[in-house]
Amino acid sequence: MRLRTLCTSLALLLFCASASAQAPKPGSLSYRGKVYDAASLPSELGPVVRTAVESWAPWATKSGYRMDLDPTRRVLLLSAKGDVDAAMGLVVKTLALFDSLFPAAITPGPGTAPGAPVAPVAKAAKPKPGEQPDDVIPEDPESPPPGAPKTLAPSKDEPVTVAAAVTFRPDAQTAVMLIAKNSADYESALAHLAAAHPYLAEWKTEAAGQIGFALGNPLCGSYNENSPGQEEWNPDNELVHRTMALLVLRRFENQPYWLHTGLCWHAEMSVCKSIYCMPYRDGFVSTGEHGGWIATLNSLFSGREKQPLRVDELAIVRGTWDDKRSKAALGMVDFLARLNPRALSGFMEELRQTRELNSRINNADGTWTRNTKYEVANDTQKQLLEKYFGAKVMSEVIAYWTTGAITPVK
């Protein structure tokens, strides 16, 4: 483990030991064993943390929730529990895992990794002066992106677009993770979000029918501990899965769904040793289905040694459940993390930049709008996989799944 990651992990664990020393009242903030009023935070926390705390303090005060900030100031945890150590401990472990995979934010340019260049992307026009981030509809990795605001009213044959956003900056927000104790509080939190960000008004109705969500703008996630009809459910897995989702959004914005969700499953397996968060999965889930996903790839892809994996075999479709593709998505993330974890950051940042530029639609007046349904083409994803992980990566992953062999990085 890298020295930086080890030091971070030790600091986080020391925090957990002292977190309950001084329990905060609803709406106040606990940080490194001390409690602060939301209106008088110490200057060391900085404006980013202050924005997150102040945006949720009124709701937390009214709803009876405490706020706890992890020592690295990346995750603000809201819960109604008096003893938050167990929940914060899971956040801590998820942060440590993220740091082991992605040690630092990067901004790669052309030629930062060997291989062929990616397909050219369109040059984007500058947004209008005064355009605000609230004009952007964030995507929820667990449900289809919400539609465009009514003011745009696109026809059914036009791409769904929203007004241009300000430039994305990695690691520029404090992630807010809310553990809602019941449906009433979960829906109240959704109403709080929609009131602060009107473009979420339609999305709020859809999200109310889900067990939880993870948004990139604002950077916020939640799950309902008492969602109706939940069977074979584990709140620890939900917390780890959605915390990883927020950390990925915080660093790399929107990624291909298979990659984003595969990383969240990777976190579940690494921290909880099981998988319980299965978006859009209906019906009975047997006990044996919560583990052994990697092992099943041996039989699922047996006899494929001469037929490389295709990106479409990873491409999970939002709103549906595909057992084989889900296992393949986790298996690919597991393989890439074992093959060359140092390449993951560059790979995902270039995917982000490709999406950022190619999802823009230039307008005649010099402005641009965003196609929220844009997905990076499978061919481009394959090209980037080969660029960062080697020309034979799609064959080597099949060999790994079926034989356990990994070709060393040259």
N, C-alpha and C positions, 0 to 999 in steps of 0.2 A: 504494500500500500504506500502511496506517495506520502512524504513527510507532511505536506500541507493537509492532506485528507486526514491523516492520523491526528494531527493537532486539532483540527476542526472537530473530529469525533470526540476527542477527550474533553474539549470545551463544552460540547453539547451534553455529554453525559454528566459532567459536573453540574451543569445547569439543572438537569432533571433532578439531581439529588437535593437541590435547594429550592425548587420551584414552589413547593407547597408551604415554605416557611412563612409566607405572608400572603394569605388568600385575598385577592382583590374583590371589592364590592362590584356589583353589576355596573358596567360601563367604564370601569377603570382598567389600567393596564399593569400587568405583571411582567417585569423584565429583569433577569439576572437576580432574582430573589427580592426585588424591591417593587413596591406598588406606587403607581403614579396616577394622578387625576388626568383624564384625557385633555383637559384644558390647560394643563401646565406640565407638559412633557419636557424632559431635559434636552438641551440643545444637541447632545451627542447622538440622539436618535435620528436627527436630520429631517428634512422636509418630506422625503418619500414615506418614511414610517408615519410621520405626523398626518399626512394626507389619508393614509389607510385607516389609522386610528380614529381620526375625526369624522371620517365618512361613515363609520359603523358605531361610534360611541352612542349616538342617540337611540339607535335601534337596540343596542346591547343593554343600555340602561332601562329602557322600557320593557324589554323582554326578559330581563334577569340573567343576562349572559356575562361571563367574565372574558377578558381578553388577555392572552398570553403571547409574548413575542419570543421567538427562539433567539439564542445568543448571536447568530449571524445576521439577524434582523431581516431575514428573507420571508418568513412565514408568520403571519398573525393568526393565531388560533382562537376561535370563538366557541365557547361551550358553556353549558349550564351546569357542568359538574363542579363540585367543590374540590375534588382531587383530580387534577388534570395530568398528573405525572405520566400515567400509562399512555394517554393519547399523545402527549408531547414526546414521549419516548419513541413512538412510531414515526412521528414527524422527523425527529432527530436521525433515526436510522435511514429514513428515505433521503434526507439531505446528504448524509454521508455516502450513500450509494450514488446519488446524482454526482457528487463531487469526484467520486472514483471514476465515473464515466466521462465527465465533462469538467476537467479541472479549472478551466478559465474561459471567459468569453473571448471569441476571436472574430475577426472580420476578414476572411480570406479574399484574395483577389485572384485574377487569372494566373495560372501557373503555380498555384500553391501546392499542388499535389501532382504526381506523375499521371500521365494518361491523356487521352484526347479531350479537347475542350468541349464544353457543353454546347448545345444548340444555341444560336444567337437569340437574344431576347429583345423585345421592342423597347425603344427609348421612351421613357415616360415624360409626359408633360407636367409642368409644375402646377400644384393645386392653387386655387384662388386664395388671395390674401384673406386671412381671417377665418378660414375653414377650421372647424373644431374636431377633436377626436370623437366627440359624441355623434358625429355624422356616420360613424362606422358601426356596422352591426358585427359584434364578435361571433365567432363560431364556437359552438359547444361540441367538444370532441365526442360526446355521447349521443348527440341527436343531430338531425339534419340542420344545416345553417338556416336561420330564420329568413323570411322573405324581406324584400326591400320595403322601405318606408312608404306609406300611402302617397306621399307627395310625389314619388317617382312614378308609381303606377305603371310598371312595364306590362306589355301585352304578354300572352302566354308563349309567344314565339321569340321574345327578346331575352337576352341574358339578364339575370337578376343583378342589379348594380346598386351601389351606394356611393355617396360622395367620398372624395379622396381623404385619406388619413394623413396625419403628420407622420414623419419618418419614424419607423420602429427603432427603438434603442434596446439592446439586450440588457437584461437584469436591471431595468429602470423602475420596476414597481415592487412593492411588498405584496406578496401573495396573501390573500385573505381566505382562510379555510374555516368554514362554519359547520359545526356538528349540531344539526337541528334535532332537538329532543322529541319533537312530534310534528304532525302534519300542519297544525296551526302555526307553529313557529316557522316551519319551512316556507309556507305560503306567505307569511308575514315578511320574511326576508326577501322573497321574490318581489313583493310589492314595494319594499324599500329600495331595491335595485331599480325597478321600473320608474319609481318616482324621481330618483336621481339621474336616471338615464332613460329618457322617454322613448328612445328607439328600441327599448326592450319590452315595450308594452305588449306586443303580439307574442313575442317569444315567451313571456311570463306564463301565458296560458298553457302553452305546450310543456314548459318545464315543470309546471305543477303536477303533471301526470307522470313525471319521471321520479326515480328514487333520488336523483341528484344531478349535478351539472358541474362543468368546469368552463369558465369563460376567460378569454384572453384580454378583453377590454370592456369593463374593468377586470383586473386579474383577480378572480374570485371563484371559489368552488364551495360546494355544500353537498351534504347528503342527509336524508331523513332517517333517523334511527328507528322510527316506528312507521315506516311506509306501509300502507295497507297491502296485504296479499304477499308479503315477502316470505319465501321459504328457502332453506339452504343458503342463508345469508350470514355474512360475518362483518360486523362494523369495523374491525381492525383492517380487513382487506380494503374496505371502502375508503378508509382514511388514507392508507398507503397509496392506493391506486389514484385517487384524486389529487393527492399532494404531488405525486410524480407528474401528473397531467399539468398541474399549474407550474411546476418548475420547468418543464419542457416549453410550455407557452411563454414563460418569462424569459427564457434564453433564446428560443428558436422560433417563436410565433407558431403559426399553423404549419404542420407537417402532413405528409400523406397519412391517411387515417390508419393504415396498417402499421406504420412506423411509430406513430404516437401511441396508439393503443398497445402495440407490442412492447414498448418501453414501460408502460404502466403495468402490464402483466409480468414483465421481467422484475419490476419492483415488488409486486406481490409475492412472486416465487422467492426472491432473494430475502425479503424481510419476514414474510409470513409463512413461507414454505408451502403455499397453496394458492389457488386461484378461486375466488368467489365472485368477483365483479365481472359479469358477462353481459355487456350491453345488448339489449334486444333479445336475449335468450328467454324463451317461454317454455313452460312445462316443467316436468320433474327433472331435477339434476341429481344423479346418484352420487354417493359419497366418493366413489372412485374417480369421478370426473374432475375433482378439485386438484388433482396432482397428476404427475406422469405425462404431461403434455409433450415434453421433449422426447420421451421414450417412445411414444406412439408414432412419431415421425418415421421411425425405422420401417414400420410396416406400411404406413401411408405412402411412402415414396420408394419402396423397394423396387428393384429392377429399373431404376431411373438413372443409373450411372452414366449412360451415354446420352441422356436427354437433360440438358441444363434446366434449372428452375426458371420459370417465367415470372415476370413481375405481376401479371394478372392472377397468378396463383397465390399472391399475397394480398391482393387488392380487396380488402373487406369493404362491403358497401354499407354506408350509414343507414340505419333503420332496419337492417336485417341481421340474422345470425347465420354464419357459415362456419361449421365446426372445423373443417379441414383448413380453410384459409386462416382461421384464428390461430390454430396450432402452428401453422407455417409462419405466421407473422411473429409469434413469440420465438419460434425456432430460429428465424433469421436474425432477430435482435440478439438472441443468445450467441449465435455464431459470430456475428460482427463484433460483439463485445469481447469474445474470446480470441478472435483472429487478430484484430488490431484496434483496440479501444481508442488509441490516440487519433485515429482517423474519423471517429464518429462526429466530432465537433465540426470539422471541415465539411464533411458530407452533408450534415444537417443544415449548416449555415448556407451552403450553396443551394440546397433545395429551397431554403427560405427566400434567398435572393431571386431565384428563378421564379418562384410563385409571386413574389412581391412585384416584379416588373411585368410578367406576362399576364397577370390578372387585371392589369390596368387597361381601360378602354379610353383611348384619346378622343376628346370632343373637339368639335370645330372651333370653339371659342378658346382653345388652348388649355382647358382644364381636363381632368380625367375622372373617370368613375371606376369603381371596383366591381368586378364580377365575383361575387361571393361563392359561386359554385365552381370556380376554376379549380382544376386538379392538375398537378404536374404530370405530363404525359408519361406513360409507362416506358417508352423508349428513352426518354430523358432520365428517368429514374435509373434504368439499367445502365445507361452511359455513366451516370455519376457513381453508381455502385462499383463499376469496373474501374473508374478513375481513382477512387479512394481505397478500394480493397483488392484490386488486381483484376486482370482481364479474364481470369477463370473463376471469379467468385461465384457465379451462378451454378457452375459445375461442382465447385469445391464444397458448397453448402449441402448439396445432395450427398456427397461422399461423407461429410461429417454426420449427417442425420442417419445414414445407413451403416456406417462403419466406425464412427467416432473419431476418424482421423482428421487432423487439421494440418494443412500445408503451411509451413513456416513462412512468415513475411520476409521477402528478400530485400 
